């Protein structure tokens, strides 16, 4: 496997890794894991509860809110704050 990276960026990352007592590989792997975890978390948060409940995930929608309007309204309120 080969990855191309800007020489100056690599040197800065290598310097950082040495200061932390880590290998450049460990730093890059750590960053990629965090990046992927945050990407998944962001995509999960973007899905309204009503959609998650229909998919069998997330919080169930109240029985008296048949169309999920309250959950969707809450999602839009949080999204546009």
N, CA, C and O atoms as CSV, one atom per row, in Angstrom:
chain,resi,resn,atom,element,x,y,z
A,1,UNK,N,N,0.851,-1.171,0.000
A,1,UNK,CA,C,0.000,0.000,0.000
A,1,UNK,C,C,0.893,1.229,0.000
A,1,UNK,O,O,1.901,1.292,0.704
A,2,UNK,N,N,0.498,2.198,-0.805
A,2,UNK,CA,C,1.291,3.421,-0.893
A,2,UNK,C,C,0.366,4.621,-0.805
A,2,UNK,O,O,-0.682,4.667,-1.449
A,3,UNK,N,N,0.767,5.584,-0.004
A,3,UNK,CA,C,0.008,6.829,0.143
A,3,UNK,C,C,0.952,7.980,-0.132
A,3,UNK,O,O,2.069,8.018,0.384
A,4,UNK,N,N,0.498,8.923,-0.951
A,4,UNK,CA,C,1.303,10.115,-1.230
A,4,UNK,C,C,0.869,11.227,-0.288
A,4,UNK,O,O,-0.321,11.420,-0.037
A,5,UNK,N,N,1.850,11.953,0.228
A,5,UNK,CA,C,1.550,13.044,1.145
A,5,UNK,C,C,2.565,14.156,0.934
A,5,UNK,O,O,3.722,13.893,0.603
A,6,UNK,N,N,2.139,15.379,1.123
A,6,UNK,CA,C,3.016,16.533,0.985
A,6,UNK,C,C,4.225,16.368,1.918
A,6,UNK,O,O,4.069,16.019,3.088
A,7,UNK,N,N,5.408,16.619,1.397
A,7,UNK,CA,C,6.644,16.410,2.149
A,7,UNK,C,C,6.684,17.246,3.422
A,7,UNK,O,O,7.061,16.744,4.481
A,8,UNK,N,N,6.296,18.524,3.328
A,8,UNK,CA,C,6.326,19.407,4.497
A,8,UNK,C,C,5.322,18.946,5.556
A,8,UNK,O,O,5.620,18.971,6.750
A,9,UNK,N,N,4.141,18.529,5.121
A,9,UNK,CA,C,3.131,18.029,6.045
A,9,UNK,C,C,3.632,16.768,6.743
A,9,UNK,O,O,3.443,16.604,7.948
A,10,UNK,N,N,4.263,15.885,5.992
A,10,UNK,CA,C,4.817,14.662,6.572
A,10,UNK,C,C,5.864,14.985,7.631
A,10,UNK,O,O,5.872,14.383,8.704
A,11,UNK,N,N,6.738,15.926,7.334
A,11,UNK,CA,C,7.784,16.303,8.292
A,11,UNK,C,C,7.173,16.890,9.570
A,11,UNK,O,O,7.636,16.600,10.673
A,12,UNK,N,N,6.141,17.707,9.416
A,12,UNK,CA,C,5.475,18.274,10.584
A,12,UNK,C,C,4.810,17.173,11.419
A,12,UNK,O,O,4.889,17.179,12.648
A,13,UNK,N,N,4.169,16.251,10.747
A,13,UNK,CA,C,3.508,15.143,11.444
A,13,UNK,C,C,4.529,14.245,12.123
A,13,UNK,O,O,4.300,13.771,13.236
A,14,UNK,N,N,5.640,14.014,11.469
A,14,UNK,CA,C,6.687,13.186,12.049
A,14,UNK,C,C,7.273,13.860,13.290
A,14,UNK,O,O,7.544,13.194,14.289
A,15,UNK,N,N,7.465,15.157,13.228
A,15,UNK,CA,C,7.968,15.915,14.368
A,15,UNK,C,C,6.979,15.833,15.532
A,15,UNK,O,O,7.379,15.624,16.677
A,16,UNK,N,N,5.703,15.995,15.237
A,16,UNK,CA,C,4.665,15.888,16.259
A,16,UNK,C,C,4.674,14.505,16.899
A,16,UNK,O,O,4.608,14.377,18.122
A,17,UNK,N,N,4.755,13.468,16.060
A,17,UNK,CA,C,4.759,12.091,16.556
A,17,UNK,C,C,5.941,11.868,17.502
A,17,UNK,O,O,5.781,11.266,18.564
A,18,UNK,N,N,7.107,12.345,17.125
A,18,UNK,CA,C,8.293,12.187,17.971
A,18,UNK,C,C,8.111,12.897,19.308
A,18,UNK,O,O,8.492,12.364,20.349
A,19,UNK,N,N,7.535,14.090,19.287
A,19,UNK,CA,C,7.296,14.834,20.517
A,19,UNK,C,C,6.346,14.084,21.448
A,19,UNK,O,O,6.458,14.173,22.671
A,20,UNK,N,N,5.410,13.345,20.851
A,20,UNK,CA,C,4.430,12.594,21.636
A,20,UNK,C,C,4.930,11.196,22.001
A,20,UNK,O,O,4.261,10.464,22.729
A,21,UNK,N,N,6.103,10.830,21.495
A,21,UNK,CA,C,6.649,9.498,21.756
A,21,UNK,C,C,5.935,8.412,20.974
A,21,UNK,O,O,5.838,7.271,21.424
A,22,UNK,N,N,5.436,8.774,19.798
A,22,UNK,CA,C,4.690,7.840,18.962
A,22,UNK,C,C,5.334,7.709,17.593
A,22,UNK,O,O,6.171,8.521,17.200
A,23,UNK,N,N,4.932,6.681,16.885
A,23,UNK,CA,C,5.365,6.553,15.498
A,23,UNK,C,C,4.396,7.339,14.616
A,23,UNK,O,O,3.256,7.591,15.006
A,24,UNK,N,N,4.851,7.717,13.445
A,24,UNK,CA,C,3.991,8.429,12.505
A,24,UNK,C,C,2.801,7.553,12.124
A,24,UNK,O,O,1.699,8.064,11.923
A,25,UNK,N,N,3.007,6.258,12.025
A,25,UNK,CA,C,1.935,5.323,11.700
A,25,UNK,C,C,0.858,5.346,12.777
A,25,UNK,O,O,-0.332,5.367,12.462
A,26,UNK,N,N,1.265,5.343,14.046
A,26,UNK,CA,C,0.306,5.376,15.145
A,26,UNK,C,C,-0.514,6.664,15.130
A,26,UNK,O,O,-1.718,6.638,15.386
A,27,UNK,N,N,0.131,7.778,14.833
A,27,UNK,CA,C,-0.576,9.062,14.780
A,27,UNK,C,C,-1.604,9.057,13.650
A,27,UNK,O,O,-2.745,9.473,13.847
A,28,UNK,N,N,-1.209,8.596,12.487
A,28,UNK,CA,C,-2.118,8.574,11.337
A,28,UNK,C,C,-3.280,7.622,11.582
A,28,UNK,O,O,-4.426,7.960,11.285
A,29,UNK,N,N,-3.001,6.434,12.121
A,29,UNK,CA,C,-4.062,5.477,12.421
A,29,UNK,C,C,-5.041,6.048,13.438
A,29,UNK,O,O,-6.254,5.893,13.294
A,30,UNK,N,N,-4.521,6.701,14.455
A,30,UNK,CA,C,-5.372,7.311,15.475
A,30,UNK,C,C,-6.275,8.381,14.856
A,30,UNK,O,O,-7.472,8.437,15.138
A,31,UNK,N,N,-5.691,9.215,14.022
A,31,UNK,CA,C,-6.473,10.259,13.356
A,31,UNK,C,C,-7.568,9.650,12.489
A,31,UNK,O,O,-8.717,10.089,12.546
A,32,UNK,N,N,-7.228,8.656,11.696
A,32,UNK,CA,C,-8.213,8.047,10.797
A,32,UNK,C,C,-9.347,7.383,11.577
A,32,UNK,O,O,-10.508,7.487,11.183
A,33,UNK,N,N,-9.027,6.709,12.668
A,33,UNK,CA,C,-10.064,6.090,13.503
A,33,UNK,C,C,-11.002,7.156,14.062
A,33,UNK,O,O,-12.221,6.990,14.033
A,34,UNK,N,N,-10.437,8.244,14.566
A,34,UNK,CA,C,-11.247,9.333,15.124
A,34,UNK,C,C,-12.100,9.974,14.030
A,34,UNK,O,O,-13.273,10.278,14.249
A,35,UNK,N,N,-11.518,10.174,12.872
A,35,UNK,CA,C,-12.230,10.765,11.732
A,35,UNK,C,C,-13.430,9.913,11.335
A,35,UNK,O,O,-14.529,10.429,11.133
A,36,UNK,N,N,-13.213,8.614,11.225
A,36,UNK,CA,C,-14.291,7.699,10.836
A,36,UNK,C,C,-15.366,7.651,11.906
A,36,UNK,O,O,-16.554,7.682,11.586
A,37,UNK,N,N,-14.973,7.577,13.172
A,37,UNK,CA,C,-15.932,7.539,14.278
A,37,UNK,C,C,-16.781,8.818,14.288
A,37,UNK,O,O,-17.999,8.748,14.452
A,38,UNK,N,N,-16.145,9.983,14.112
A,38,UNK,CA,C,-16.881,11.250,14.094
A,38,UNK,C,C,-17.790,11.357,12.877
A,38,UNK,O,O,-18.876,11.931,12.964
A,39,UNK,N,N,-17.360,10.815,11.747
A,39,UNK,CA,C,-18.191,10.838,10.539
A,39,UNK,C,C,-19.455,10.012,10.741
A,39,UNK,O,O,-20.544,10.422,10.338
A,40,UNK,N,N,-19.305,8.845,11.367
A,40,UNK,CA,C,-20.468,7.998,11.633
A,40,UNK,C,C,-21.404,8.672,12.621
A,40,UNK,O,O,-22.623,8.635,12.452
A,41,UNK,N,N,-20.843,9.284,13.646
A,41,UNK,CA,C,-21.666,9.963,14.655
A,41,UNK,C,C,-22.437,11.117,14.025
A,41,UNK,O,O,-23.612,11.317,14.332
A,42,UNK,N,N,-21.794,11.869,13.157
A,42,UNK,CA,C,-22.458,13.006,12.509
A,42,UNK,C,C,-23.595,12.537,11.613
A,42,UNK,O,O,-24.657,13.161,11.591
A,43,UNK,N,N,-23.394,11.452,10.876
A,43,UNK,CA,C,-24.452,10.972,9.990
A,43,UNK,C,C,-25.611,10.399,10.781
A,43,UNK,O,O,-26.755,10.503,10.340
A,44,UNK,N,N,-25.355,9.795,11.941
A,44,UNK,CA,C,-26.424,9.266,12.776
A,44,UNK,C,C,-27.234,10.397,13.384
A,44,UNK,O,O,-28.454,10.280,13.505
A,45,UNK,N,N,-26.586,11.490,13.771
A,45,UNK,CA,C,-27.281,12.607,14.381
A,45,UNK,C,C,-28.150,13.330,13.365
A,45,UNK,O,O,-29.133,13.968,13.743
A,46,UNK,N,N,-27.817,13.247,12.114
A,46,UNK,CA,C,-28.553,13.962,11.082
A,46,UNK,C,C,-29.878,13.282,10.738
A,46,UNK,O,O,-30.702,13.861,10.031
A,47,UNK,N,N,-30.090,12.068,11.226
A,47,UNK,CA,C,-31.295,11.329,10.913
A,47,UNK,C,C,-32.343,11.564,11.995
A,47,UNK,O,O,-32.079,11.284,13.164
A,48,UNK,N,N,-33.528,12.073,11.640
A,48,UNK,CA,C,-34.573,12.320,12.634
A,48,UNK,C,C,-35.025,11.031,13.321
A,48,UNK,O,O,-34.939,9.948,12.742
A,49,UNK,N,N,-35.508,11.159,14.565
A,49,UNK,CA,C,-35.971,10.002,15.327
A,49,UNK,C,C,-37.062,9.219,14.607
A,49,UNK,O,O,-37.119,7.992,14.691
A,50,UNK,N,N,-37.920,9.936,13.903
A,50,UNK,CA,C,-39.009,9.248,13.205
A,50,UNK,C,C,-38.457,8.286,12.162
A,50,UNK,O,O,-38.969,7.177,12.009
A,51,UNK,N,N,-37.433,8.693,11.455
A,51,UNK,CA,C,-36.831,7.828,10.432
A,51,UNK,C,C,-36.133,6.651,11.113
A,51,UNK,O,O,-36.269,5.507,10.680
A,52,UNK,N,N,-35.386,6.939,12.180
A,52,UNK,CA,C,-34.712,5.863,12.899
A,52,UNK,C,C,-35.719,4.857,13.454
A,52,UNK,O,O,-35.486,3.649,13.414
A,53,UNK,N,N,-36.834,5.363,13.970
A,53,UNK,CA,C,-37.825,4.447,14.535
A,53,UNK,C,C,-38.436,3.561,13.453
A,53,UNK,O,O,-38.727,2.390,13.696
A,54,UNK,N,N,-38.629,4.120,12.262
A,54,UNK,CA,C,-39.161,3.319,11.164
A,54,UNK,C,C,-38.175,2.243,10.729
A,54,UNK,O,O,-38.565,1.188,10.229
A,55,UNK,N,N,-36.902,2.524,10.925
A,55,UNK,CA,C,-35.864,1.553,10.573
A,55,UNK,C,C,-35.593,0.572,11.701
A,55,UNK,O,O,-34.777,-0.339,11.558
A,56,UNK,N,N,-36.279,0.759,12.826
A,56,UNK,CA,C,-36.089,-0.124,13.971
A,56,UNK,C,C,-34.932,0.301,14.849
A,56,UNK,O,O,-34.445,-0.493,15.654
A,57,UNK,N,N,-34.486,1.525,14.713
A,57,UNK,CA,C,-33.392,2.036,15.532
A,57,UNK,C,C,-33.826,3.362,16.135
A,57,UNK,O,O,-34.848,3.928,15.748
A,58,UNK,N,N,-33.052,3.843,17.072
A,58,UNK,CA,C,-33.363,5.144,17.666
A,58,UNK,C,C,-34.498,5.065,18.656
A,58,UNK,O,O,-34.955,3.979,19.011
A,59,UNK,N,N,-34.952,6.220,19.099
A,59,UNK,CA,C,-36.026,6.280,20.084
A,59,UNK,C,C,-37.366,6.096,19.383
A,59,UNK,O,O,-37.599,6.661,18.315
A,60,UNK,N,N,-38.255,5.294,19.996
A,60,UNK,CA,C,-39.569,5.117,19.384
A,60,UNK,C,C,-40.367,6.422,19.404
A,60,UNK,O,O,-40.203,7.250,20.300
A,61,UNK,N,N,-41.209,6.586,18.428
A,61,UNK,CA,C,-42.064,7.771,18.338
A,61,UNK,C,C,-43.314,7.500,19.162
A,61,UNK,O,O,-43.839,6.387,19.154
A,62,UNK,N,N,-43.792,8.518,19.875
A,62,UNK,CA,C,-44.968,8.372,20.731
A,62,UNK,C,C,-46.168,7.880,19.924
A,62,UNK,O,O,-46.334,8.231,18.756
A,63,UNK,N,N,-46.999,7.062,20.567
A,63,UNK,CA,C,-48.159,6.487,19.893
A,63,UNK,C,C,-49.140,7.547,19.415
A,63,UNK,O,O,-49.779,7.375,18.376
A,64,UNK,N,N,-49.269,8.658,20.173
A,64,UNK,CA,C,-50.211,9.700,19.786
A,64,UNK,C,C,-49.649,10.621,18.699
A,64,UNK,O,O,-50.337,11.529,18.232
A,65,UNK,N,N,-48.426,10.389,18.308
A,65,UNK,CA,C,-47.777,11.192,17.254
A,65,UNK,C,C,-47.588,10.303,16.025
A,65,UNK,O,O,-46.462,9.996,15.633
A,66,UNK,N,N,-48.686,9.903,15.437
A,66,UNK,CA,C,-48.685,8.905,14.375
A,66,UNK,C,C,-47.766,9.270,13.217
A,66,UNK,O,O,-47.081,8.394,12.688
A,67,UNK,N,N,-47.730,10.513,12.813
A,67,UNK,CA,C,-46.914,10.922,11.682
A,67,UNK,C,C,-45.514,11.364,12.084
A,67,UNK,O,O,-44.718,11.734,11.221
A,68,UNK,N,N,-45.203,11.334,13.357
A,68,UNK,CA,C,-43.874,11.719,13.810
A,68,UNK,C,C,-43.619,13.206,13.705
A,68,UNK,O,O,-42.468,13.633,13.614
A,69,UNK,N,N,-44.671,13.998,13.718
A,69,UNK,CA,C,-44.501,15.438,13.545
A,69,UNK,C,C,-43.716,16.065,14.686
A,69,UNK,O,O,-42.877,16.937,14.458
A,70,UNK,N,N,-43.981,15.628,15.913
A,70,UNK,CA,C,-43.265,16.197,17.049
A,70,UNK,C,C,-41.768,15.897,16.953
A,70,UNK,O,O,-40.937,16.779,17.170
A,71,UNK,N,N,-41.434,14.653,16.627
A,71,UNK,CA,C,-40.026,14.270,16.511
A,71,UNK,C,C,-39.359,15.039,15.376
A,71,UNK,O,O,-38.223,15.491,15.514
A,72,UNK,N,N,-40.053,15.186,14.267
A,72,UNK,CA,C,-39.476,15.905,13.138
A,72,UNK,C,C,-39.322,17.389,13.456
A,72,UNK,O,O,-38.315,18.001,13.101
A,73,UNK,N,N,-40.316,17.965,14.123
A,73,UNK,CA,C,-40.232,19.367,14.530
A,73,UNK,C,C,-39.041,19.567,15.465
A,73,UNK,O,O,-38.299,20.540,15.326
A,74,UNK,N,N,-38.858,18.657,16.408
A,74,UNK,CA,C,-37.718,18.737,17.329
A,74,UNK,C,C,-36.407,18.644,16.560
A,74,UNK,O,O,-35.465,19.381,16.851
A,75,UNK,N,N,-36.340,17.752,15.590
A,75,UNK,CA,C,-35.137,17.609,14.766
A,75,UNK,C,C,-34.832,18.908,14.028
A,75,UNK,O,O,-33.684,19.350,14.003
A,76,UNK,N,N,-35.854,19.524,13.425
A,76,UNK,CA,C,-35.632,20.770,12.695
A,76,UNK,C,C,-35.236,21.904,13.623
A,76,UNK,O,O,-34.397,22.734,13.272
A,77,UNK,N,N,-35.830,21.942,14.798
A,77,UNK,CA,C,-35.481,22.978,15.774
A,77,UNK,C,C,-34.011,22.880,16.169
A,77,UNK,O,O,-33.304,23.886,16.219
A,78,UNK,N,N,-33.556,21.657,16.450
A,78,UNK,CA,C,-32.155,21.453,16.835
A,78,UNK,C,C,-31.209,21.742,15.661
A,78,UNK,O,O,-30.128,22.300,15.844
A,79,UNK,N,N,-31.626,21.360,14.481
A,79,UNK,CA,C,-30.793,21.530,13.294
A,79,UNK,C,C,-30.574,22.988,12.962
A,79,UNK,O,O,-29.487,23.360,12.520
A,80,UNK,N,N,-31.585,23.830,13.164
A,80,UNK,CA,C,-31.502,25.230,12.744
A,80,UNK,C,C,-31.269,26.214,13.886
A,80,UNK,O,O,-31.637,27.384,13.785
A,81,UNK,N,N,-30.674,25.752,14.944
A,81,UNK,CA,C,-30.349,26.649,16.058
A,81,UNK,C,C,-29.098,27.415,15.786
A,81,UNK,O,O,-28.673,28.218,16.616
